[in-house]
Amino acid sequence: MLKNILSRGRSRSLTRTQKAAIAGVGTLGAAAVALTAVPASGQTTTSEAAPTAKVAYSTKQIQDVHAGVTGQLAGASQKVATIEAKKEAAAKKAAAEKAAAKKAAKKAAAKREAKEAASRSAKRAEVKKSYPNNLDGWIREARAIMKKHDIPGSYEGIHRNIMRESSGNPKAINDWDINAINGIPSKGLLQVIPPTFEAYHVAGTSKNIWDPVANIVAACNYAADKYGTMDNVDSAY
Protein backbone atom coordinates (compact mmCIF):
# COMPACT_ATOMS: atom_id res chain seq x y z
CA MET A 1 0.00 0.00 0.00
CA LEU A 2 2.79 2.37 1.02
CA LYS A 3 4.54 1.53 -2.24
CA ASN A 4 1.42 2.29 -4.22
CA ILE A 5 0.94 5.57 -2.42
CA LEU A 6 4.52 6.58 -2.98
CA SER A 7 4.26 5.57 -6.67
CA ARG A 8 1.19 7.61 -7.15
CA GLY A 9 2.80 10.45 -5.23
CA ARG A 10 5.28 10.89 -8.01
CA SER A 11 2.52 11.78 -10.44
CA ARG A 12 0.51 14.03 -8.14
CA SER A 13 0.77 15.80 -4.80
CA LEU A 14 0.02 13.86 -1.62
CA THR A 15 -3.21 14.55 0.14
CA ARG A 16 -3.30 15.47 3.85
CA THR A 17 -4.56 11.96 4.70
CA GLN A 18 -1.77 10.33 2.78
CA LYS A 19 0.84 12.47 4.54
CA ALA A 20 -0.53 11.42 7.91
CA ALA A 21 -0.50 7.77 6.90
CA ILE A 22 3.11 7.97 5.85
CA ALA A 23 4.08 9.65 9.15
CA GLY A 24 2.26 6.92 11.13
CA VAL A 25 4.02 4.15 9.25
CA GLY A 26 7.37 5.81 9.98
CA THR A 27 6.60 6.03 13.66
CA LEU A 28 5.53 2.38 13.86
CA GLY A 29 8.72 1.36 12.15
CA ALA A 30 10.88 3.19 14.65
CA ALA A 31 8.97 1.61 17.54
CA ALA A 32 9.38 -1.85 16.04
CA VAL A 33 13.13 -1.40 15.93
CA ALA A 34 13.20 -0.40 19.59
CA LEU A 35 11.17 -3.36 20.82
CA THR A 36 12.66 -6.86 21.28
CA ALA A 37 10.87 -10.16 21.24
CA VAL A 38 8.70 -10.85 24.28
CA PRO A 39 10.29 -13.71 26.31
CA ALA A 40 8.35 -16.77 27.44
CA SER A 41 7.87 -15.37 30.94
CA GLY A 42 5.71 -12.65 29.52
CA GLN A 43 8.06 -9.85 30.63
CA THR A 44 9.16 -7.27 28.22
CA THR A 45 12.45 -5.48 28.08
CA THR A 46 13.44 -2.39 26.24
CA SER A 47 16.69 -1.61 24.66
CA GLU A 48 17.99 1.85 23.90
CA ALA A 49 18.11 2.66 20.26
CA ALA A 50 21.65 4.00 20.78
CA PRO A 51 23.73 3.51 23.88
CA THR A 52 24.31 6.71 25.84
CA ALA A 53 27.93 7.72 25.91
CA LYS A 54 29.46 7.85 29.34
CA VAL A 55 30.26 11.34 30.56
CA ALA A 56 33.79 11.64 31.81
CA TYR A 57 34.10 13.99 34.81
CA SER A 58 36.60 14.67 37.59
CA THR A 59 36.35 16.04 41.12
CA LYS A 60 39.78 17.68 40.84
CA GLN A 61 38.44 20.97 39.50
CA ILE A 62 35.80 21.10 42.25
CA GLN A 63 38.46 20.34 44.81
CA ASP A 64 40.69 23.01 43.32
CA VAL A 65 37.87 25.54 43.45
CA HIS A 66 37.06 24.54 47.02
CA ALA A 67 40.70 24.82 48.00
CA GLY A 68 40.97 28.22 46.32
CA VAL A 69 37.89 29.56 48.11
CA THR A 70 39.05 28.10 51.41
CA GLY A 71 42.47 29.69 50.92
CA GLN A 72 40.93 33.07 50.14
CA LEU A 73 38.70 32.85 53.20
CA ALA A 74 41.67 31.86 55.36
CA GLY A 75 43.71 34.74 53.93
CA ALA A 76 40.87 37.18 54.55
CA SER A 77 40.48 35.88 58.11
CA GLN A 78 44.21 36.28 58.68
CA LYS A 79 44.10 39.86 57.37
CA VAL A 80 41.14 40.66 59.62
CA ALA A 81 42.96 39.10 62.57
CA THR A 82 46.09 41.13 61.77
CA ILE A 83 44.12 44.35 61.50
CA GLU A 84 42.32 43.63 64.77
CA ALA A 85 45.63 42.83 66.46
CA LYS A 86 47.11 46.11 65.22
CA LYS A 87 44.05 48.01 66.41
CA GLU A 88 44.26 46.35 69.80
CA ALA A 89 48.00 47.09 70.06
CA ALA A 90 47.41 50.72 69.05
CA ALA A 91 44.60 51.02 71.60
CA LYS A 92 46.82 49.57 74.33
CA LYS A 93 49.66 51.90 73.38
CA ALA A 94 47.35 54.92 73.38
CA ALA A 95 45.92 53.87 76.75
CA ALA A 96 49.44 53.42 78.17
CA GLU A 97 50.55 56.82 76.85
CA LYS A 98 47.42 58.44 78.25
CA ALA A 99 47.98 56.80 81.62
CA ALA A 100 51.65 57.89 81.62
CA ALA A 101 50.70 61.46 80.69
CA LYS A 102 48.05 61.50 83.40
CA LYS A 103 50.55 60.17 85.93
CA ALA A 104 53.16 62.74 84.88
CA ALA A 105 50.60 65.55 85.07
CA LYS A 106 49.50 64.36 88.51
CA LYS A 107 53.11 64.18 89.68
CA ALA A 108 53.84 67.66 88.31
CA ALA A 109 50.70 69.01 89.97
CA ALA A 110 51.69 67.42 93.28
CA LYS A 111 55.21 68.86 92.98
CA ARG A 112 53.83 72.29 92.13
CA GLU A 113 51.37 72.12 95.00
CA ALA A 114 54.14 71.10 97.40
CA LYS A 115 56.29 74.00 96.21
CA GLU A 116 53.42 76.44 96.57
CA ALA A 117 52.59 75.05 99.99
CA ALA A 118 56.21 75.44 101.06
CA SER A 119 56.20 79.01 99.75
CA ARG A 120 52.98 79.79 101.61
CA SER A 121 54.41 78.21 104.73
CA ALA A 122 57.58 80.28 104.43
CA LYS A 123 55.55 83.45 103.95
CA ARG A 124 53.40 82.61 106.95
CA ALA A 125 56.55 81.96 108.95
CA GLU A 126 57.93 85.33 107.92
CA VAL A 127 54.69 87.03 108.85
CA LYS A 128 54.46 85.22 112.17
CA LYS A 129 58.15 85.65 112.90
CA SER A 130 58.55 88.64 115.10
CA TYR A 131 61.41 89.99 117.13
CA PRO A 132 61.25 92.02 120.29
CA ASN A 133 61.88 95.70 119.89
CA ASN A 134 65.12 95.70 121.84
CA LEU A 135 68.81 95.11 121.26
CA ASP A 136 68.47 91.33 121.35
CA GLY A 137 65.60 91.42 118.84
CA TRP A 138 67.42 93.84 116.55
CA ILE A 139 70.57 91.69 116.42
CA ARG A 140 68.64 88.47 115.78
CA GLU A 141 66.52 90.03 113.04
CA ALA A 142 69.62 91.57 111.45
CA ARG A 143 71.41 88.20 111.46
CA ALA A 144 68.37 86.53 109.76
CA ILE A 145 68.61 89.10 106.96
CA MET A 146 72.39 88.74 106.77
CA LYS A 147 72.01 84.98 106.39
CA LYS A 148 69.85 85.45 103.28
CA HIS A 149 72.54 87.65 101.75
CA ASP A 150 75.52 85.54 102.88
CA ILE A 151 76.87 88.29 105.12
CA PRO A 152 78.97 86.83 107.95
CA GLY A 153 78.80 87.95 111.57
CA SER A 154 78.10 86.20 114.86
CA TYR A 155 75.71 87.39 117.52
CA GLU A 156 78.61 87.87 119.94
CA GLY A 157 80.73 89.85 117.45
CA ILE A 158 77.85 92.18 116.60
CA HIS A 159 76.81 92.66 120.22
CA ARG A 160 80.38 93.39 121.32
CA ASN A 161 80.91 96.10 118.71
CA ILE A 162 77.50 97.68 119.36
CA MET A 163 78.25 98.02 123.05
CA ARG A 164 81.62 99.66 122.32
CA GLU A 165 80.28 102.04 119.66
CA SER A 166 76.89 103.14 121.06
CA SER A 167 76.20 101.24 124.31
CA GLY A 168 73.12 99.90 122.55
CA ASN A 169 71.53 103.27 121.84
CA PRO A 170 70.05 103.34 118.28
CA LYS A 171 69.96 107.17 118.40
CA ALA A 172 73.62 107.59 119.31
CA ILE A 173 75.62 110.14 117.26
CA ASN A 174 79.26 111.17 117.29
CA ASP A 175 79.54 114.93 116.99
CA TRP A 176 83.19 115.44 117.87
CA ASP A 177 85.41 113.15 115.69
CA ILE A 178 86.83 113.89 112.25
CA ASN A 179 83.70 112.67 110.54
CA ALA A 180 81.60 115.10 112.53
CA ILE A 181 84.05 117.88 111.71
CA ASN A 182 83.64 116.97 108.02
CA GLY A 183 79.89 117.16 108.38
CA ILE A 184 79.20 113.41 108.17
CA PRO A 185 78.89 112.27 111.78
CA SER A 186 78.67 108.59 112.67
CA LYS A 187 75.13 107.48 113.61
CA GLY A 188 73.23 104.58 115.12
CA LEU A 189 74.08 101.36 116.93
CA LEU A 190 77.31 100.72 115.02
CA GLN A 191 78.15 104.35 114.32
CA VAL A 192 78.00 104.27 110.53
CA ILE A 193 78.52 107.49 108.51
CA PRO A 194 75.83 108.25 105.87
CA PRO A 195 78.03 107.59 102.77
CA THR A 196 79.02 104.15 104.10
CA PHE A 197 75.41 103.34 105.00
CA GLU A 198 74.26 104.22 101.47
CA ALA A 199 77.09 102.27 99.81
CA TYR A 200 76.53 99.10 101.86
CA HIS A 201 72.78 99.29 102.39
CA VAL A 202 71.12 95.87 101.96
CA ALA A 203 67.91 95.62 99.97
CA GLY A 204 64.91 94.72 102.05
CA THR A 205 65.94 96.85 104.99
CA SER A 206 64.95 100.39 105.80
CA LYS A 207 66.82 103.22 104.09
CA ASN A 208 66.73 105.16 107.32
CA ILE A 209 70.18 105.14 108.93
CA TRP A 210 68.57 105.42 112.39
CA ASP A 211 66.70 102.13 111.91
CA PRO A 212 68.55 99.69 114.24
CA VAL A 213 68.23 96.60 111.98
CA ALA A 214 69.20 98.48 108.80
CA ASN A 215 72.13 100.07 110.65
CA ILE A 216 73.46 96.70 111.89
CA VAL A 217 73.11 94.98 108.48
CA ALA A 218 74.83 97.79 106.55
CA ALA A 219 77.66 98.01 109.10
CA CYS A 220 78.19 94.21 109.01
CA ASN A 221 78.16 94.27 105.18
CA TYR A 222 80.86 96.95 105.26
CA ALA A 223 82.91 95.06 107.87
CA ALA A 224 82.70 91.85 105.79
CA ASP A 225 84.04 93.73 102.76
CA LYS A 226 86.89 95.41 104.67
CA TYR A 227 87.72 92.91 107.45
CA GLY A 228 86.11 89.61 106.45
CA THR A 229 83.51 89.80 109.23
CA MET A 230 82.33 92.04 112.04
CA ASP A 231 83.86 89.47 114.41
CA ASN A 232 87.32 90.71 113.33
CA VAL A 233 86.58 94.31 114.37
CA ASP A 234 87.81 95.26 117.86
CA SER A 235 88.05 99.02 117.57
CA ALA A 236 86.77 101.92 115.55
CA TYR A 237 86.51 100.96 111.90
Buried (B, 14 or more C-beta within 10 A) or exposed (E): EEEEBEEEBEEEEBEEEBEEBBEEEEEEEEEEEEEEEEEEEEEEEEEEEEEEEEEEEEEEEEEEEEEEEEEEEEEEEEEEEEEEEEEEEEEEEEEEEEEEEEEEEEEEEEEEEEEEEEEEEEEEEEEEEEBEEEBEBBBBBBBBBBEEBEBBBEEEBBBBBBEBBBEBEBEBBBEEEEBBEEEEBBBBBBBBBBEBBEEBBBEEBBEEBBBBBBBBBBBBBBBBEEEEBBBBBEEEB
